């Protein structure tokens, strides 16, 4: 089995896509768009939710954290379930659950019920995301065709995240409930179309039975990790509660690895991580998304609390980055074919670092066109190049029946990276916050250490990406474990790495 994990394809595909194939991709893109849209929309609506339902700040946090907990904690299980029970079936059931949870979230009059609906939505997204990605990788042939499909798919997610800010700013002016209800009709339309268009997939035969212990340990460890990271800024990073929780995570992950090494049908086959390209894709997703989530959080505080901009004004400031990503959706696949994922990931990280460094010039009266806009354009360019490339690199060279597993692993890296580094940035901001009353300049100065941390995270990602570059574009032989239950059946194959 040969696979160009991160090198240019030999030749572009000239085959035209059928309307059914386009329809399939659009259904999957709609789910990805909704997942990202839902994450970004709720942030702007939180003050209105708190005022209407009488919720404290700590309770409001769980409207965001509940979604992250369900999403990040169950992705590994979601990816493997798609492989074992059928990608189409898992995707459609989870999409229907997502629609119902959206409807519930817009109708409730209780904080706990709203948080519960957010957790259910996160749980549903934990199954739609890896199932959708694996449907693409098993429907579109590896190479230029798949690269194009993945570039469209991933940029829909980035566009949804950016547009969510704009939609939320507009809808919250009328009612915060509209931000909760908006995904419901879109999800139901996608569900109806998906029932007709999505290809049926076979189920993997679990020769050694289902990995119940691995599923329990993997899910428990991810849930506890996300919960600990989300709560750490409030409880204190050095508190006994946080330390003991991290120790428990380490124990659960160790037990999970031991179980997976012995399981004949593991939840995560550890052999896939023998590929350096796979490891770089996972670490790249962790640092890339983690740095951006922290950056967006910091910039939102800067614009709304320090500059006094409205939610809509702030959303429009981010719009150039989202527009750039959307406009590049159909073009990035061809760029990946020509230059390979390793180069594009490295260039994307470099652009991201440059954008963050430029943002260090901010002051109390910034000129948008000269200070903020260049950063947004650099960040948008970085997203357009890097995020599709990470998805291509992670899924290429993986056997069809394990695409859901790898997709779940990649999405877990994205969610854990976002939760982890947002918590770190929040802790740095809290540690450097000036005592009240504070001058605007003192508040601005307190933002700079957090921005340095964000830039440092991106620099780490860049250094990881640079290790994937090669001075010669020749074939190299690396170990890519064959997708079988037994590690002893691994074989050496020639791949472009």
C-alpha positions as CSV (number, residue, x, y, z in Angstrom):
1,X,0.0,0.0,0.0
2,X,1.5,3.3,-1.0
3,X,0.2,6.7,0.0
4,X,1.3,10.3,-0.5
5,X,0.9,11.4,3.1
6,X,2.2,14.8,2.6
7,X,3.6,15.1,-0.9
8,X,2.2,16.3,-4.2
9,X,0.0,14.1,-6.2
10,X,1.2,13.0,-9.5
11,X,-1.5,14.6,-11.6
12,X,-4.8,16.4,-11.0
13,X,-8.1,14.7,-11.5
14,X,-10.2,15.9,-14.5
15,X,-13.3,13.8,-13.6
16,X,-16.5,15.9,-13.1
17,X,-18.5,15.3,-10.0
18,X,-22.0,14.2,-10.3
19,X,-24.9,16.1,-8.8
20,X,-25.4,13.3,-6.3
21,X,-21.7,13.5,-5.2
22,X,-22.0,17.3,-4.8
23,X,-25.2,16.8,-2.8
24,X,-23.5,14.3,-0.5
25,X,-20.6,16.7,0.1
26,X,-23.0,19.6,0.8
27,X,-24.9,17.5,3.4
28,X,-21.6,16.7,5.2
29,X,-20.5,20.4,4.9
30,X,-23.8,21.5,6.4
31,X,-23.2,19.4,9.5
32,X,-19.6,20.7,9.8
33,X,-20.8,24.2,9.4
34,X,-23.4,23.8,12.1
35,X,-20.9,22.3,14.6
36,X,-18.6,25.3,14.2
37,X,-21.5,27.8,14.0
38,X,-22.9,26.5,17.3
39,X,-19.6,26.9,19.1
40,X,-19.1,30.6,18.1
41,X,-22.7,31.8,18.2
42,X,-23.4,31.1,21.9
43,X,-20.5,33.3,23.2
44,X,-22.0,36.6,22.1
45,X,-25.4,35.6,23.4
46,X,-24.2,34.7,27.0
47,X,-24.9,38.2,28.6
48,X,-28.5,38.1,27.3
49,X,-29.0,34.5,28.4
50,X,-27.7,35.4,31.9
51,X,-30.0,38.4,32.2
52,X,-33.1,36.5,31.0
53,X,-32.7,33.3,33.0
54,X,-31.0,34.9,36.0
55,X,-27.8,32.9,35.8
56,X,-24.5,33.6,37.5
57,X,-21.2,33.9,35.6
58,X,-20.1,30.5,36.7
59,X,-23.3,28.9,35.5
60,X,-23.0,30.8,32.2
61,X,-19.6,29.2,31.7
62,X,-21.2,25.8,31.6
63,X,-23.4,26.7,28.6
64,X,-20.1,26.8,26.7
65,X,-18.3,24.1,28.7
66,X,-21.2,21.7,28.5
67,X,-20.9,21.6,24.7
68,X,-17.1,21.2,24.8
69,X,-17.4,18.5,27.4
70,X,-19.8,16.4,25.3
71,X,-17.9,17.1,22.1
72,X,-14.3,16.6,23.2
73,X,-15.0,13.8,25.6
74,X,-16.9,11.5,23.3
75,X,-15.0,12.0,19.9
76,X,-12.9,8.9,20.2
77,X,-16.0,6.8,20.9
78,X,-17.9,8.5,18.1
79,X,-15.2,7.8,15.5
80,X,-14.9,4.1,16.3
81,X,-18.7,3.7,16.5
82,X,-18.9,5.1,12.9
83,X,-16.5,2.3,11.8
84,X,-18.3,-0.4,13.7
85,X,-22.0,0.5,13.2
86,X,-21.9,2.2,9.8
87,X,-21.0,5.8,9.0
88,X,-24.2,6.7,7.3
89,X,-26.4,5.4,10.2
90,X,-24.3,7.0,12.9
91,X,-24.2,10.3,11.1
92,X,-27.9,10.6,10.4
93,X,-29.0,9.5,13.9
94,X,-26.5,12.0,15.5
95,X,-27.7,14.8,13.1
96,X,-31.3,14.2,14.1
97,X,-30.3,14.3,17.8
98,X,-28.4,17.6,17.1
99,X,-31.6,19.1,15.6
100,X,-33.8,18.0,18.6
101,X,-31.2,19.4,21.1
102,X,-31.2,22.7,19.2
103,X,-34.9,22.9,19.4
104,X,-34.9,22.1,23.2
105,X,-32.2,24.7,23.8
106,X,-34.3,27.5,22.3
107,X,-37.4,26.6,24.3
108,X,-36.2,26.0,27.8
109,X,-36.6,28.4,30.7
110,X,-34.1,26.8,33.0
111,X,-30.3,27.1,33.3
112,X,-29.7,23.4,34.0
113,X,-32.0,22.3,31.1
114,X,-30.1,24.7,28.8
115,X,-26.8,23.3,29.9
116,X,-28.2,19.7,29.4
117,X,-29.3,20.6,25.9
118,X,-25.8,21.9,25.2
119,X,-24.2,18.7,26.4
120,X,-26.5,16.7,24.2
121,X,-25.6,18.8,21.2
122,X,-21.9,18.3,22.0
123,X,-22.5,14.6,22.2
124,X,-24.3,14.6,18.9
125,X,-21.4,16.6,17.3
126,X,-18.9,14.1,18.6
127,X,-20.6,11.5,16.4
128,X,-21.4,13.6,13.3
129,X,-17.9,15.1,13.0
130,X,-15.8,11.9,12.7
131,X,-18.6,10.1,10.8
132,X,-18.9,12.9,8.3
133,X,-15.1,13.1,7.8
134,X,-14.8,9.4,7.3
135,X,-17.7,9.4,4.8
136,X,-15.7,11.9,2.7
137,X,-12.5,9.9,2.9
138,X,-14.3,6.7,1.9
139,X,-16.4,8.3,-0.8
140,X,-13.8,10.3,-2.5
141,X,-10.7,8.5,-3.8
142,X,-7.4,9.4,-2.1
143,X,-5.5,12.0,-4.0
144,X,-6.6,15.2,-5.8
145,X,-10.3,14.3,-5.7
146,X,-10.3,13.8,-1.9
147,X,-8.0,16.8,-1.3
148,X,-10.5,19.0,-3.1
149,X,-13.4,17.5,-1.1
150,X,-11.6,17.9,2.2
151,X,-10.6,21.5,1.4
152,X,-14.3,22.4,0.8
153,X,-15.4,20.5,3.9
154,X,-12.9,21.9,6.4
155,X,-13.2,25.5,5.1
156,X,-17.0,25.2,5.7
157,X,-16.2,24.6,9.3
158,X,-13.9,27.6,9.5
159,X,-16.5,29.7,7.7
160,X,-19.2,28.5,10.1
161,X,-17.1,29.6,13.1
162,X,-16.6,33.1,11.6
163,X,-20.2,33.5,10.4
164,X,-21.5,32.4,13.8
165,X,-20.1,35.5,15.3
166,X,-22.0,37.6,12.8
167,X,-25.2,35.7,13.0
168,X,-25.1,35.8,16.8
169,X,-24.6,39.6,16.8
170,X,-27.7,40.0,14.6
171,X,-30.0,37.4,16.2
172,X,-29.2,38.4,19.8
173,X,-30.5,41.8,19.1
174,X,-34.0,40.2,18.7
175,X,-33.7,37.3,21.1
176,X,-30.9,34.9,22.3
177,X,-33.3,32.0,21.7
178,X,-32.9,32.5,18.0
179,X,-29.2,31.7,18.3
180,X,-30.2,28.4,19.8
181,X,-33.0,27.6,17.4
182,X,-31.2,28.6,14.1
183,X,-29.3,25.2,13.7
184,X,-32.5,23.2,14.1
185,X,-34.2,23.8,10.7
186,X,-30.8,23.6,8.9
187,X,-30.0,20.3,10.5
188,X,-33.5,18.9,9.7
189,X,-33.1,19.9,6.0
190,X,-29.6,18.3,5.9
191,X,-31.1,15.2,7.5
192,X,-33.9,14.9,5.0
193,X,-31.4,15.3,2.1
194,X,-28.9,13.0,3.7
195,X,-31.4,10.2,3.9
196,X,-31.6,10.2,0.1
197,X,-28.1,10.9,-0.9
198,X,-25.6,9.6,1.7
199,X,-24.0,6.3,0.5
200,X,-24.6,3.2,2.6
201,X,-21.5,1.8,4.2
202,X,-20.6,-1.6,5.5
203,X,-19.8,-2.3,9.1
204,X,-16.4,-3.5,10.2
205,X,-16.4,-7.0,11.6
206,X,-15.1,-6.9,15.2
207,X,-13.4,-10.2,15.1
208,X,-12.3,-10.0,18.7
209,X,-15.5,-8.5,20.0
210,X,-16.2,-4.9,20.9
211,X,-13.7,-3.1,22.9
212,X,-16.0,-2.2,25.8
213,X,-13.1,-1.6,28.4
214,X,-11.3,0.6,25.9
215,X,-14.5,2.6,25.2
216,X,-15.2,3.1,28.9
217,X,-11.6,4.1,29.7
218,X,-11.1,6.3,26.6
219,X,-14.4,8.2,27.1
220,X,-13.9,8.6,30.8
221,X,-10.3,9.9,30.4
222,X,-11.3,12.4,27.7
223,X,-14.4,13.6,29.7
224,X,-12.3,14.1,32.8
225,X,-9.5,15.8,30.9
226,X,-11.8,18.3,29.3
227,X,-13.6,18.9,32.6
228,X,-10.4,19.4,34.4
229,X,-9.0,21.9,31.9
230,X,-12.3,23.8,31.7
231,X,-12.5,24.1,35.5
232,X,-8.8,24.7,36.2
233,X,-8.9,28.6,35.9
234,X,-11.8,28.8,38.4
235,X,-10.5,26.1,40.8
236,X,-6.9,27.1,40.4
237,X,-4.2,25.3,38.5
238,X,-2.3,24.5,41.7
239,X,-5.3,23.5,43.7
240,X,-5.5,20.0,45.1
241,X,-8.7,19.4,43.1
242,X,-7.0,20.2,39.8
243,X,-3.8,18.3,40.6
244,X,-5.7,15.2,41.7
245,X,-7.9,15.4,38.7
246,X,-4.9,15.5,36.3
247,X,-3.4,12.6,38.2
248,X,-6.6,10.7,37.7
249,X,-6.5,11.5,33.9
250,X,-3.0,10.2,33.7
251,X,-4.0,6.9,35.4
252,X,-7.0,6.5,33.1
253,X,-5.0,7.2,30.0
254,X,-2.3,4.7,31.1
255,X,-4.9,2.1,31.7
256,X,-6.4,2.9,28.3
257,X,-3.1,2.5,26.5
258,X,-2.5,-0.9,28.2
259,X,-6.0,-2.1,27.3
260,X,-5.6,-0.9,23.7
261,X,-2.3,-2.8,23.3
262,X,-3.9,-6.0,24.3
263,X,-7.3,-5.6,22.7
264,X,-7.9,-7.7,19.5
265,X,-10.4,-4.9,18.3
266,X,-9.1,-1.7,19.9
267,X,-11.0,1.6,20.1
268,X,-7.7,3.3,18.9
269,X,-5.2,1.1,17.2
270,X,-1.9,2.6,18.5
271,X,-0.1,1.5,15.4
272,X,-1.4,4.4,13.4
273,X,0.8,6.7,15.5
274,X,3.9,5.0,14.1
275,X,3.6,7.4,11.1
276,X,5.4,10.6,11.7
277,X,3.0,12.4,9.4
278,X,0.1,11.2,11.5
279,X,1.7,12.4,14.7
280,X,2.5,15.8,13.2
281,X,-1.1,16.2,12.0
282,X,-2.4,15.5,15.5
283,X,0.0,17.8,17.2
284,X,-0.5,20.4,14.5
285,X,-4.3,20.4,15.0
286,X,-3.8,20.6,18.8
287,X,-1.5,23.7,18.6
288,X,-3.1,25.4,15.6
289,X,-6.7,25.5,16.8
290,X,-5.6,25.9,20.4
291,X,-3.7,29.1,19.6
292,X,-6.5,30.5,17.5
293,X,-9.2,29.9,20.1
294,X,-7.1,31.7,22.7
295,X,-6.5,34.5,20.2
296,X,-10.1,35.0,19.4
297,X,-11.0,35.1,23.1
298,X,-8.3,37.7,23.8
299,X,-9.3,39.9,20.8
300,X,-13.0,39.7,21.7
301,X,-12.2,41.1,25.2
302,X,-9.9,43.7,23.7
303,X,-12.6,45.0,21.3
304,X,-15.6,44.8,23.5
305,X,-14.3,45.6,27.0
306,X,-11.5,47.9,26.2
307,X,-12.5,49.6,22.9
308,X,-16.2,49.5,23.7
309,X,-17.2,47.9,20.3
310,X,-20.6,46.2,20.0
311,X,-20.9,42.4,19.5
312,X,-21.8,43.0,15.8
313,X,-18.9,45.4,15.3
314,X,-16.6,42.8,16.8
315,X,-18.0,40.1,14.6
316,X,-17.5,42.2,11.5
317,X,-13.9,42.8,12.5
318,X,-13.3,39.0,12.2
319,X,-15.2,38.8,9.0
320,X,-12.3,39.3,6.6
321,X,-10.6,36.2,7.9
322,X,-13.7,34.1,7.5
323,X,-14.4,35.5,4.0
324,X,-10.9,34.6,2.9
325,X,-11.3,31.1,4.1
326,X,-14.7,30.7,2.3
327,X,-13.4,32.1,-1.0
328,X,-10.5,29.6,-0.9
329,X,-12.6,26.6,-0.3
330,X,-12.6,25.2,-3.9
331,X,-8.9,26.2,-4.6
332,X,-6.9,24.8,-1.7
333,X,-7.2,21.2,-2.9
334,X,-5.3,22.0,-6.0
335,X,-2.6,23.8,-4.0
336,X,-2.3,20.7,-1.7
337,X,-1.9,18.5,-4.8
338,X,0.9,20.8,-6.1
339,X,2.9,21.5,-2.9
340,X,2.0,18.8,-0.5
341,X,0.6,19.1,3.0
342,X,3.9,19.4,4.9
343,X,4.9,22.6,3.1
344,X,1.4,24.2,3.4
345,X,1.1,23.4,7.1
346,X,4.5,25.0,7.7
347,X,3.6,28.1,5.7
348,X,0.3,28.3,7.4
349,X,1.9,28.3,10.9
350,X,4.4,30.9,9.8
351,X,1.5,33.2,8.6
352,X,-0.3,32.6,11.9
353,X,2.8,33.5,13.9
354,X,3.3,36.6,11.8
355,X,-0.3,37.7,12.3
356,X,0.0,37.3,16.1
357,X,3.3,39.3,16.2
358,X,1.7,42.1,14.2
359,X,-1.2,42.3,16.7
360,X,1.3,43.2,19.4
361,X,1.1,46.7,17.9
362,X,-2.4,47.3,19.3
363,X,-3.1,50.4,21.4
364,X,-6.1,52.2,22.8
365,X,-7.0,53.8,19.5
366,X,-6.1,51.4,16.7
367,X,-6.5,52.1,13.1
368,X,-8.4,49.0,11.8
369,X,-6.9,49.0,8.3
370,X,-3.3,49.4,9.5
371,X,-3.3,47.3,12.7
372,X,-6.2,44.8,12.9
373,X,-7.0,44.0,9.3
374,X,-3.5,42.7,8.4
375,X,-3.6,40.3,11.3
376,X,-7.1,39.0,10.2
377,X,-5.9,38.5,6.7
378,X,-2.8,36.6,7.8
379,X,-4.9,34.4,10.2
380,X,-7.4,33.8,7.5
381,X,-4.7,32.8,5.0
382,X,-3.2,30.5,7.7
383,X,-6.6,28.8,8.2
384,X,-7.2,28.4,4.5
385,X,-3.9,26.6,4.0
386,X,-3.4,24.7,7.3
387,X,-6.7,23.3,8.4
388,X,-7.5,21.4,5.2
389,X,-3.9,20.2,5.0
390,X,-4.0,18.8,8.5
391,X,-7.2,16.8,7.6
392,X,-5.6,15.5,4.4
393,X,-2.4,14.5,6.1
394,X,-4.3,12.7,9.0
395,X,-6.6,10.6,6.8
396,X,-4.3,9.7,3.8
397,X,-2.7,6.3,4.0
398,X,-5.3,4.9,6.4
399,X,-7.4,1.9,5.5
400,X,-11.1,2.6,4.8
401,X,-12.4,0.7,7.8
402,X,-10.4,2.9,10.2
403,X,-11.2,6.3,8.7
404,X,-13.7,7.0,11.5
405,X,-11.2,6.1,14.1
406,X,-8.6,8.5,12.7
407,X,-11.2,11.2,12.1
408,X,-12.3,10.9,15.8
409,X,-8.6,11.2,16.9
410,X,-8.1,14.3,14.8
411,X,-11.2,16.0,16.1
412,X,-10.3,15.1,19.6
413,X,-6.9,16.9,19.1
414,X,-8.9,19.9,17.8
415,X,-11.3,20.0,20.8
416,X,-8.7,19.2,23.5
417,X,-6.3,21.8,22.0
418,X,-9.0,24.5,22.1
419,X,-10.1,23.7,25.6
420,X,-6.6,23.3,27.0
421,X,-5.0,26.4,25.6
422,X,-8.0,28.6,26.2
423,X,-7.7,27.6,29.8
424,X,-4.0,28.5,29.8
425,X,-4.7,31.9,28.2
426,X,-7.4,32.6,30.7
427,X,-5.1,31.8,33.5
428,X,-2.4,34.1,32.2
429,X,-4.9,36.9,31.7
430,X,-6.2,36.4,35.3
431,X,-2.7,36.4,36.7
432,X,-1.8,39.7,35.0
433,X,-5.1,41.5,35.5
434,X,-4.6,44.9,37.2
435,X,-6.2,45.7,40.5
436,X,-9.4,47.8,40.3
437,X,-9.7,50.6,39.6
438,X,-7.4,50.2,36.6
439,X,-6.5,52.6,33.8
440,X,-7.3,51.4,30.2
441,X,-3.5,51.3,29.5
442,X,-3.0,49.0,32.5
443,X,-5.7,46.7,31.2
444,X,-4.1,46.7,27.7
445,X,-0.7,45.9,29.2
446,X,-2.2,42.9,31.0
447,X,-3.3,41.5,27.6
448,X,0.2,41.4,26.2
449,X,1.6,38.4,28.3
450,X,-1.4,36.3,27.1
451,X,-0.8,37.3,23.5
452,X,2.9,36.2,23.9
453,X,1.7,32.8,25.2
454,X,-0.7,32.5,22.2
455,X,2.2,33.3,19.8
456,X,4.4,30.8,21.6
457,X,1.9,28.0,21.1
458,X,1.8,28.8,17.4
459,X,5.6,28.8,17.3
460,X,5.7,25.3,18.8
461,X,3.3,24.2,16.1
462,X,5.5,25.8,13.5
463,X,8.6,23.9,14.8
464,X,6.7,20.6,14.7
465,X,5.6,21.4,11.1
466,X,9.1,22.1,10.1
467,X,10.2,18.6,11.1
468,X,8.0,17.3,8.3
469,X,9.9,19.1,5.6
470,X,12.4,17.3,3.4
471,X,15.2,18.8,1.3
472,X,14.6,16.3,-1.4
473,X,11.3,15.3,-2.9
474,X,12.2,11.7,-3.2
475,X,10.3,8.7,-1.9
476,X,11.2,7.5,1.6
477,X,10.3,4.3,3.3
478,X,8.5,4.6,6.6
479,X,6.6,2.2,8.8
480,X,2.8,2.5,8.3
481,X,1.1,-0.2,10.3
482,X,-1.3,-2.2,8.2
483,X,-4.9,-1.9,9.4
484,X,-5.4,-5.3,11.1
485,X,-6.2,-6.3,14.6
486,X,-2.7,-7.7,15.4
487,X,0.3,-5.4,15.5
488,X,2.5,-8.3,14.3
489,X,0.9,-8.1,10.9
490,X,2.4,-4.6,10.3
491,X,4.3,-4.3,7.1
492,X,6.8,-1.8,5.7
493,X,5.4,0.2,2.8
494,X,6.8,2.9,0.6
495,X,5.1,6.3,1.1
496,X,5.9,9.9,0.3
497,X,6.5,11.5,3.7
